[in-house]
Amino acid sequence: MSDDLQRLGTRLAHAGRDRRFTGGGVNPQVQRVSTVLVEKAADLYAPGAWTYGRHGAGTHEALKLALREIEDASWCAVVSSGLLACTVPVLALASPNAHMLVTDAVYGPTRRFCSRMLSRWNCEVEYFTPDIGPGIQDLLRPETVLVFLESPGSMTFEISDTPAIAAVARAAGVPTIMDNTWAAGVFHRPLDLGVDISVQSTSKYVGGCADLLSGAIVTRNAGLGARMMETIADLGLSVTADDAYLVLRGLRSLTTRLDRHQASGFEIARWLAGRPEVRRVLHPGLETSPHHAIWKRDFTGAAGLFGVVLNPVPREGVHAFLNALKLFGLGFSYGGFESLAIHCDPQLQRTVGTVDLGGPLLRLSIGLEDPVDLRADLAAGFAAMAAAGEIGSPPGST
Ligand SMILES: *Cc1c(COP(=O)(O)O)cnc(C)c1O
């Protein structure tokens, strides 16, 4: 494990461990609360007083302190899903008729929010290719209110030149937001690269057990934090103390798990790259990736999630492969202890570019199982794919 990751492990073991929240135990108390009782009548309206459960409780405070630690942020909010962590900053910065710049490789539901919700406010969302770099300058307008990044891109794993994009946007006074879910906030530190707001779905690596939904928003900009806090209050968003507790519990072991996801991910990705059925592996940590140089410059590691482009094969073959897997579950999401696989082609959407991968695209999330077992599972999948091809071909064909 790298020294940086080890040191973060120390900080995450202790962050937020305050007697005010723990009452003396190792972990914070789970306080289920809507009504808060105050001592005196005047306290009911005292500025800054804790008066209602929607604002969270000690469990949430402990979690926020720990989440701030990951990206050295001064402000953090927790919300009840990763999608909300993406949409809250956008809503906080949006105004009618605004112009927004969003990466064309953005997570599908974030794109849906832009096209369905924001279009009702007459906002114009303009998509840019993930490799735009400083060229984003040409797309900025006086009415541009934000630039939304996601790196690596959802499904296709392109790495953007984030420092270049952030520098151009900051010079123009336009806030930038990064969906940092893949890196779990750990392997990529967008706030260090000039990005204003970093968000992630803590349902993934932070939670780590596929048993909760939540999201985190962090920034070092107090003014932006205040604006987002207003949006959260106006929308009435809140997170249960039970969920806050589970997220914090996951956070304590995050670095150790990530180290394993990374190592196993690399091992399986390299093995797949050598398989005859595989055309390309979309993993920015592989030297063969066109995005490897920027990944190496801006990231300190890789998660266990990557894409696999197969050589052309009919859909029945892809399904036979997936249906034969026993250790890889067929399911969305990632970051949990169990490995997952999906086929992605129905999800690929682009506005400015096209995705021409040359074959069907799969996405694998490598869990905490023994990589030897995972390779055997995938090998069985390939055998089933070959068998489906033979059954599917007409008699006598080669
Ligand atoms: C999963 C995911 C989200 C949404 O998170 P939920 O917690 O499922 O709402 C947002 N962005 C990315 C990149 C994701 O992978």
The ligand as a Tripos MOL2 file, in Angstrom:
@<TRIPOS>MOLECULE
LIG
   15    15     1     0     0
SMALL
NO_CHARGES

@<TRIPOS>ATOM
      1 C1        -23.6590    5.4660   -8.6660 C.3       1 LIG1
      2 C2        -23.2140    6.7860   -9.1690 C.ar      1 LIG1
      3 C3        -23.9490    7.9380   -8.8910 C.ar      1 LIG1
      4 C4        -25.2660    7.9110   -8.1520 C.3       1 LIG1
      5 O1        -25.1410    7.3940   -6.8720 O.3       1 LIG1
      6 P1        -26.3990    6.7570   -6.0710 P.3       1 LIG1
      7 O2        -25.8870    6.6910   -4.6980 O.co2     1 LIG1
      8 O3        -26.6640    5.4280   -6.6860 O.co2     1 LIG1
      9 O4        -27.5350    7.7040   -6.2470 O.co2     1 LIG1
     10 C5        -23.4710    9.1490   -9.3630 C.ar      1 LIG1
     11 N1        -22.3390    9.2200  -10.0770 N.ar      1 LIG1
     12 C6        -21.6120    8.1280  -10.3730 C.ar      1 LIG1
     13 C7        -20.3690    8.2680  -11.1710 C.3       1 LIG1
     14 C8        -22.0250    6.8760   -9.9270 C.ar      1 LIG1
     15 O5        -21.3090    5.8020  -10.2370 O.3       1 LIG1
@<TRIPOS>BOND
     1     1     2 1
     2     2     3 ar
     3     2    14 ar
     4     3     4 1
     5     3    10 ar
     6     4     5 1
     7     5     6 1
     8     6     7 2
     9     6     8 1
    10     6     9 1
    11    10    11 ar
    12    11    12 ar
    13    12    13 1
    14    12    14 ar
    15    14    15 1
@<TRIPOS>SUBSTRUCTURE
     1 LIG1         1 GROUP 0 **** ****
